[in-house]
């Protein structure tokens, strides 16, 4: 009996990461780890970010997650959280910045889900597609080469619109192969969307104020330390220059005919 209970507990524990994380958490963390600067800034918060990535899906307003081209709040929602993340990052408020960034990226991923972008999507298939993503996301991400991913300088709204156009275009075929049970083709369609979604996330991340200098200059205490350091460096440089000039003057007054 005890052995059976122990085995049941182990099975449940093995499922926790998938239940808590899901495909969104995996993509968000992968994108951050693919950016050297972002990884250095957000590394202490990666575990928590996996949990935050799931929170928007638990909020009740479905309208925030859809974008049908002329309807839906998704572009504005992504922009809102992204701007908040950038503001907190400039002030070196890293925990708040990481949380808002995850919300922005989590909503952005909805733009790459055809069931959130096609007005005639069969929501009866939506859960099946999500379960498929959750089960296969690690395999898909392992196929990606970070060095070959394209990063573009575009606004959050433009990135959402671009992702939505792609997923909307792929929806008819995705619905067809899901109904047929052709999961090999489902995998390839999903992989193309995952790849595009990682590029979208990286495009947003790359435009954040990740520079340590910029963050220091926008943090009052760190800014004062920085300016004080500059003053000390300037004073030191001036003193060294003065000492050098003094030595040169002393060398000039020494008679050249001394034995």
N, C-alpha and C positions, 0 to 999 in steps of 0.2 A: 504493500500500500504506500509506504513512504517513498519507495523507488518510483512508483507511478506518479506521485505528487511532485517529486523532484524533477522528473522528466517533463511533466506538464509545465512546471515553472520555467525550466530552461527553454522550452519552446516559446513560451510567452515572451521571455526576455530577449530571445533572438529576433522577435518580431518588433520590438520596441523602436529601433532606429527607423524601420520602414514606416511604422505608424506615426512617429513623431516627425520624421524628416520628409519623406516623400520626394518626388522628383524635383519640386521647386527648391527645397533645401539643398539638394545635391548640385543643381545647376548654379545656384547663388554662390555656394562655397567654391565650386570649381572655377567660376569666373573670377572671384576675388583672389584665389590662389594663383591664377594665371597672370595676374598683374603684380609685378614685383613691388611696386610702390604701395598698392592697395593692401597687399598681404602684410607688409611691414607695419602699416597703420592699424589694420583691423585684426591682426593675428590673435590678440588676447580675447577677442569677442567671437571667434568663429563658432565655438560650441553653442553659445547663446543665439547666434544668428540663425542656426539651423532651426531653433524653436520659433524664432520670430518670423521666419519665412512662411510658416503655416498659419499664423494668426489672421491675416486678411481673409483666408478662405473660411474662417469660422465666423466672420462678421456677417450680419444678416442681409446687407444691401447688395443683392445680386447685380443691380444695375451698374455698380461701380466696376464690375469685372468684365463687362461686355463692350464691344465697339463694332457696330455694324456699318461703319463708313459715314453714316449721317446721324446715327443715334448711339448713345452710350457715353458714359462719363470717363472711360478708361484713360484717354490722353491727359485730361485735366488732373486725374488722381495721381498718375505717375509723375507728372510735372510737380504737383504740390509736394509730394514726399521727397522728390529729388532735390528740390530747392531747399527744403528744410534740412536735409542731410548736408548739403553744401554749406549752409549757414552755420550749423553746429560744428562742422569740420574746420571752418575758418577760425572759429573761436577755440579750437582744440578740445571741444567737448566730444570726445571720441565715442563714448557709449551711446549718447543720444544720436550722434551722426551715424553710427553703425546700425542702429535700430531703424531710423528713417530710411537709410539706404536700402536695407533689406525689404522694407515695405514697398519702396519704389520698384525694386527688381522683381519682387513677388507679383505685383500688379502687372509689370511689364510682360512677364511670362504668360499672362492671360492673353496677350495680343498674339502669341504664337500658338494658341490652342484654338483650332478651328471651331470648336463648340462654343467659343465665346465671341467669335467674329462673323460667323455666317448666320444670317437672320432666319434661315430655314433649317438650321441644324436640329437633328433628332436628339433631344436631350436624353432619350432612353439609351443611347449609345455612349453618352458622355462619361458615365462612370466606368464603363468597360474600357474606354480609351485611357482614362486616368489610371486605372489599375494596371493597364499594360505599361504605361510610362513608369509607374512606380517600380514595377518588376524588372524593367529593362534599362533604366536610366544609367546605372553604373556601367553596363556594357557599352552603351552609346557614348558616354563620356570618355571611356577608355580608348575609343577609336579616334578621338579628336586630337589634332596636333596643335598645341597652343600657338606655335610660331606661324602657322598658316592661317590663323583666324584673322578676318578683316575687321579693322576698327575704324569707324567713321566719326567725323565731327558733325553731329547733327543734334538738334534740340530733342528733348524727351518726347514731345508730341510727334515729331517727324519719325522717330524710331518706332513709336507705337503704331503709327499709321503704316509704316513700311512692313512691320511684322504682321499686322492685321491683313494687309493686302495679300501677303504670301499665304497665310493660313486659310484665308477665305477662298483663295484660288485652289488650294489643295483639298478643300473639304469634300467635294463631290466624289473624288476617287477614294478618299479615306473612308467615307461612309459605305461605299460599295464594297471595299475589301474587308471592312469590319463585319458587314452582314454576311459575306461569303466565308468568313473565317480564314482568309488568306493572311495569316499573321506575318509571313515573311515580307509581304509587300507593306503591311501596316508598319513593320519595323523600319523599313527604308523611308517611308513618308515621315514617320515620327523622328527618325534620325536627322533628316534634312531640316525639320523644324527645330529640333534641339540645337543643331549646329548654328542655325540662324539666331536662335534665342541667346546663345552664349555670346555671339558677336554683338547682339544688341545690348546685353548687359555690360560687356567690355567697353562698348562705345560710350555708355553712360559713365562708367567708372573712370574712364580715361580723362573725362572733363572735370572731375572733382579737384578741388584745391588740395592735392595730396602732398605738396612740397612742405617740408618741415619748416623752411624759412617763412613761407607765407603764413602758415599756422602760428608760428611764433610771433610774427608781427601783428597778428590780430588777437593775441592773448595778452591782456594788460600786464600781468606779472612777467611773462616771458619776454614781452616787448621791452620792459624796463631793463631786464637782465641783458638782453641783446644790445640795447643802446649803451648800457654801462660797459659792456665788453668792448664795444667799438671805441668808447672814450678811453678806456685803458690801453687798447691797442694803439690808438692815435698818440696818446701821451708817451707810450713806450717808444714808438717810432720817432717822435720828436726828440726824445732824450738821446736815443742812439745817434740820430743825425747831429745833435749838438756835440756829443762826445767825439764823434768823428771829425767834425769841423775844428774842435779845440785841439785835437791831436795834430791835425794838419797845420794849424797856425803855429804850434810849438815847434814843429819840425822845420818850418820856414825860418825861424829866428835863430836857429843853431848855426854858428859860423861854419862855413864849409872848409876852412883851413885848419880846423882843430886836428891834432895828431891822432 
